[in-house]
Structures are given as structure tokens and as C-alpha cells.
Amino acid sequence: MIRPPRLRPGDVVRVIAPSGPVPRDGFTAGAAALRSRYQLRHDDSLFAREGFLAGPDERRIAELQAALADPEVRAVVMARGGYGLTRILPFIDPQLFSARPIPIVGFSDGTALLAQVARAGVIAIHGPVVTQLPALPADDHQALFKMLEDPNPGIVLHELVGLVPGRVQGPLLGGNLEVLSRLLGTPFMPDLTGAILFLEDLGERPYRIDRLITHLDSAGVFSAVAGVVMGDFSGCLEPEPTRAGSPTAAEVIEERLGRLAIPVALDAPIGHGTRNVAVPYGALAELDTRFGTLTALEAAVS
């Protein structure tokens, strides 16, 4: 995998909105956190709105292409998630990511874009979007800066809860459970063979979590991967209100994944909750459930 060049304080970071509409208030606070370390750039069209999208597909495609082509831009950070990236994947040339590799940061709907970066052979960063930054602790801000600037690998997650014991190595791939499931059966699905698969989601009812896990299982995903790390499932943890005795999402996850014959860890601080620690997407990593650690064996940058 190609590791993009590291950033240094003062470098130019371009913000894009390839998914849902961007609220100005939330953006302003998050942008201030990034401006404390980097020069931030974005187009005025960042705040465009067309229904549930940040403007028409053509605008969002052009914005991404311009960000990747600008020689002054050293990294790209997504403004927010939502929905919309899968609509524009057919119009994005994967060679854009490898022609001039730069770190691309995002999560949630951004899973669809990170997967294409990895398919192009370039390491990306699964981490906070701009509008999420104000709600995250300073440690998560520093973890993002470290991921962008430090070419040395090391432990990125600790205090994971082991569900199935073991230690494995493999490329770190995955992201949002719902988005990843929508890539199955398309040419945009990354190859998960031998991967350490990490998953997170937001606001899905327990039966839908079960359905999504079943879909991945039926497609052979859990037979192909080397290990699984489950992140935050905010808003997914309450029992079905209309179904007496229905399991929580946590119980669904433990029941479905606890039967796997590969290492499985829970409670990773990744996702839509109070924490979202940046991790190198596509990089070789090691999961050790005995010690509750996920260690990057290669950094996100060089």
C-alpha cells in the first residue's frame, strides 16, 4: 500500500462535502479546530443543498476532483457524512487517488470513498469529519493530527473487549456497517480477504443490525476476514420498544459474532459516539484480543 506524504503544521487541508448538506454552525466550530494547526480551504459551494445532498452530483464530483488535482492541497477532510457518495462512485477515476497520493479523512458515508482509496492501493484515514470535531475530546483531535503527521506506526486502539480470543494480522478495512453492506455485489467493494474488519453504525434498530450482519455473513465476509473489531453503535443499543423480550444491539452483536472462529473485539472508540479515534484505513495492522489492542504495523503517512 502507498503511504501518502506526511503533513506538517501550516500545510493546506481542503474540506469537501461529497455526501449530505453541511450545517454552517457545526462546520464553523469544527473548522476552527483544524485551523489551529493547518490552513483550511473550501469552496463556497460546500454549503450547497439539494434535498438530502450537498448539492447536485456534478458539484460533488467536481469538488473532489479539484481537491485531488490541486498541488497545494496536502490532505482532504470530509465535512460531514449523511448520504450521497455511492451515487458518485461510478464517476470517480481510482487513478486520481494514486496519481498524487494525499491523506483522505472521513467516516460514516465516507466509508464508500475510503474503500475506493484502498482499492487504488493507497492508505486513507478513517477519522472524524469536520462537523463532528467539536463534540470530540482533545485526545481525538490529537490522534487525528498524529495520524496525519507521524510516519511511525504504533498502537492506535487499546482497552478493547475481547469476545473471541486470538491474535491476527491483516489490512485494516471496513467502516460503517450499513454503507459497507451496500457496496457488496458492486465493483466498489474492497477485497476483504485476510483483513481485520472494523464496523460501526448509528441509529439502526437491533433487528436491522442482525439483518446487516446476516447479509455480510451470507456473502462470505466473515469467512474471508482474519478478525473483527466492533466500534460504536450509538442509538442502536435500546431494545425494540414494540417487541417484548427483543435483544439489544449489543446482544445481537455478541450472539452473532461470538460464534466466529476468528478473533473478535468489541467497544472500539470508533464511530458516531463520544469518541472517534483516527485509524489508518488499508494499513497492515495487528489485533490482539488478549491485550485488547489494535496496533498499526504501518503508518498512514510516510
Phi, psi and omega in degrees: 000142178279131174259118179298158177299145180293155173269160172230152178308135182097350178292161182274128176241128180259131177260133179233159178233082183272001186236249184273169181300148185255120176287131184298319183297310180296326180291317183301315181293318179291322179297326179298323179296319179288324180292342177293347184229330185229165169278126184254134177229147172197157176279155174298333181291355177306329184264015177296154179218132173221090185066237180267016182242156175276063182091174181295162180305319183299321179295315184290325175295312182297322180297315179296315180299319180294320180296319182286335182271343184286115184293342179277341183280125182257347177199157177237131178237133178283142183287319179197177176262231183108240178206148174147338185293322181297337178293330187254357181304321181297344185254009180254120179283118180302335180294342176301327184281329183265341181295318175219083187296127172224154179297135175240125188244135175175179175197188181062240176300335177297346174309320182298323179282317179301323179297325179287325176298315179295322178297334178276000177086021182239138177283134176246187180230118172274109185197186187299143168273167187300315185290346178273336188305318182300333183271355184261152178290162181301329180300324180286327173298313181294324178297322177293314179299319179297318180296325180282335191244338188260116180278006181260127179285169179173186179294128178251334178225140176218173183063029172289153179260119181285128175258313174238123187288153174151172177224128182218160174237151178173169176293140182272111184222161178139229181124221183288128184300313181297313182295315181298322180295330179285342177277340179302135180084002177247164177288358184262001179283128178289155177284115184263008181301122179074009185276157163269110186268123175246144186221146174210164176196173185221129168068020177269135178291154183307320181293331178286324174300316178299317180297317181293317177296319178299320179298313178298318181296315181295332179277000177086010184297313184286345173278340184266327187280161180270334181194168183225137174236121180260127182267215184278139177234060182300137179074005180251001194264353180275146176295157175301120185294335183259005183235101181299132179080005180292142180287157171284167177298322179299320179292323176299313182299314181294321181291318184284320185268340180294343180271355182289153180261029178228158179300136178226132177236149182241170170065034174289137180282062182230129174134213188266008184273210183282350177230149171205083183284132180291137177227152182279111185281117181098350181282152174293132183219167177231128175256126177231102184287343178295320182256358179066038184237148167238118185246128174282123178270349169219144183282169178282340184226165180244000000 
